[in-house]
Amino acid sequence: MDKETIKEWAGEIIASGKYYSDSDKDYTDKDGQTRCFECFVNDGIVCEEKWEAEGNPHILVILREAREQFDPKCKRDDIIGYNIYDLTQYLTKSNDKYTFEWNMPHSTYRPLAKWIREIFAKFEYLVPENDNIFEHVAVINLKKTPGGAHCDKKKLNEFCEDFKKYLCNQILEIKPHIVILANEYNNFFKKIMKDYIAQNEIKHVQSKRKEPSPLGLYICKQSYLKATPLLVFNAYHPCTNRTNAEDFQTLLDQDDLKK
């Protein structure tokens, strides 16, 4: 997002007094890292150059809310008067333990990386194994203020309602061809994008796998893309480990995609 849009969002959030965590305050953890809750977290296309690379299928990952930010290198010092952190900077730290969390049992980014690679493979978009997979996609959170270990769904839904115009404009500017949702069908289809996706022209295909959970693919035949269907995967949140990476390839094999 540009600076003016960030300041506009942040200003409205501060004025509302609704979307900072009620119970969690900024603090310093045992490792000396600052855990910051009262901030605005910018997000979007992680690396413009790789996003525009030939053959990139333009995947947008939509998560629920940012975790508390703790890396001072991700703080935006170019926007005066607001406490702004940047998820895109966070995700460009290719060898950073905080980005990939490989050793954590409930990581968000470890399964996401596998999901993205499955889709890239299907579209024959090759990313070197030692490259940062997240630099080839866009990642946003619906709620632009951090939460704690568990998402407050009421606060998330209220944010999507109050800021649906902003969220819609952000998605339209990114203009993804493929979207991965973290189990947020209603907020995406019914609130944010309802005027830009023909609801009666959505075809639903579900993976045959019963366990650990079914993955749904929504083929949106009429959307902002116009010339090609928008593909929307609705998965469980990555940190639950309830969605299998191979199901993304299986659904993309469906003959329904050609109809």
N, C-alpha and C positions, 0 to 999 in steps of 0.2 A: 504494500500500500504506500501511496505517497504521503509525505509529511502532513499535509493539510487534512487528509482523510483520517490519519491516525489521531491528530489533535482533536478533530471533530468527535470521533468515537470516544476518545478518552475523556473529553470534556463532558459529554452527555452521561457517561458512566459515573464520573465523579459527582455530577449534579444530582443524579438519581439516588445515590447512596445505597443502592440495592445489591450490587453485584460483587463487592468485595466480601470475602469470607467473614461471617459473623464471629466465628470462634477461633480462627487461626490468625495469629499476629506474626509479623516478621520476627525472625529469630536467627541465631547463629548455632549451627549444629556442633556435634562433638569434634568434627573435622575442621571446624573453623569456617565452614561454608555458610554464606548468608542465604536463608530461605525467605523469599520475598513473596508476599501475597497481595499487597496493595499496589498493584501495577497493571499496566495494559501490555498484553503480549501480541506483538505484530507477527504475521505469518503470511504464507502465500507460496509463490514459485521460489524454490530454493536456489536454483542457479539458472538464470535466463539463457545463458549460452547453451547449456546442455538440454534445457527444455525445448529450445528451437532447433536442436540437431535433427538432421534428416532421419526420418523413420520413427522418431519418438512418438509413441501412441498417446501422449498427454494424459497421464494419470493424476487425478486429484484425490488425495486421502483426506477424509473429513473425520476428525476426532471430536471428542466432546468438549474438553477444556484442558488448558495447560496445567502442568504440575507447577508447584512453587518454583520460581527461577532462582538459581544459585550461582551461576557463573558470571562474574563481573565483565568478562569479555563479550557477553551477549547483551549488555546494557547499552541502550542508544543514548549517546551523549550529544547527538546532533539535534535533539528536540528539547528545547529548554522549557522548564516549567511543568514537565510531566515525567512520571516514572515509567519508562518504556523499556521493555525487553524484546528481543527478537528471536523467534523460533527458527527462522531461516539461518541465522548465524549459528545457532545451537546445532542445527543439523548439518552444517558444512564442516564440523569438526570431525573429520573422517575417521580418525583413530582414537577418538575420545571415549573413555569408558562410560561417560554420562549419556552419550548419544545412543550407543548400541546396547549397553547394559547386558552384555553377553552372559555374565555370571549371575544375573538376577532371575529367579524363577518366574516372576510375573512381569517380565519386560513387555513394553509396548512395541519397541522398534525391532526386536529380533524377529518375531513372526511377521511383522509388516514387511521386512526386507524379503522374506521368503515369498510372501504373496505377490509382491511387486515383480520379483524375478520370474515367477511363473507366468504372469501376464506378458512381461517383456519377451519371454521365450516364445510364447504363442504368436506374437506379432513379429518375431524374428528381429527384435531390437536387441543388439548385443551390448552388454555392459561388462567391461573387464572385471574379473573377480576381485581385484584389489582396489576397484573404484568404489566411491561412496554412492550407493544406489539411490540415496535420498536426494542427491544433487540432480537427478534426472526426473524428478516429479515435483508436484506441488503438495504442500501439507498445510491444512488449516485446522484450527479449533473453532467450533461453533461459538463457545463462550470465550471471550477474549481476556477474561480475568482468571487467575489461577484458583484451583480448588485444592482440596487435601487428598488423602488417599482414596476417598470414595466420592463420586460425583453426586452432587445434590440435584436430582432430576427436576425438582420443582423450579429451582433457580435457573437451571439450564433451559427449561422450556419457556420460562418467562423472558429470558434473554433473547431467545430465538423469536419470540413474538414481538418484543420491543424493538429489536434491531434487525428484523427480517429484511428491510429495505437495504441496509448496509451489507448484510450477508449475501443477499441476492446479487447486488452490484459487484461484490468481490468475486463471486463465482463466475458471473458473466464476463468479467475482465480476464479471469484466468482462462475461461472457455475450454474446460476439459472435455475430452472425448470419452473418457472412462472415469467413473467415480467409485471409490471404495468408501462405504459408510460404516461407521462403528455402531451398527444397530440403531440408526436414527432415521428410519423411514418417514415417520410422521413429520418431524421437523423439516426434513429435506423436501419431501413431495407436497405435503399439505400446507406448510407455512411458507417456506423460503422460495421455492421454485414453482409454485402452483400456477403462476401466470405464464411460465415459460416452458412448461412441459404439458402436452395434451394428455390429460388423465385417462381419457378413453382410448388412447393409442399406446398404452403400455402393455407389453406382453411379459408375463412372469414365468420364469423357468427356475425350477428348484433342483438342487442336487439330490440324487437318489440316496445318498448316504444319510442314515438316521443318527449315527453317533460319530463324533461328539456333538455335532449340530448341523442342521441343513444350512447351506449357503444359497441365498436367493440372488438371481440375476434379473434385473428389470430392463427390458429392451424398449427404450423410449423412441418410438418411430417419428414423433413430431416434437421437436424441441428447438432450442436456440441454435443448434447445429444445422438444421434445415436439410442439408444434403445427405447426411448420414445419421444413423440411429445413435443416440446416446446410450451407453452401457453403464448401468448402475448396479454394483454389487452391494448387497446388504449382508454384512457379516457380524458376528459377535465381536465385541471389543477385543483387539488383539491380545491384551494382557490376560484374557481368560483362557487362552489356548484351546478354544472350543471350535475353531474353524480351521480346516486342513488346507494347506497351500495347494495341494494337487487338485482340489475341487474347482479352483479358478480355471485351470486348463480344461477340465472336464466340461464345464459349462460353456466355455468358449468353443468347444467342439460340436455343440448342439446344432442340428440342422435348422433349428428355429431362427438362428441368426441370419439365415439366408432368405427367410420368408418375409 
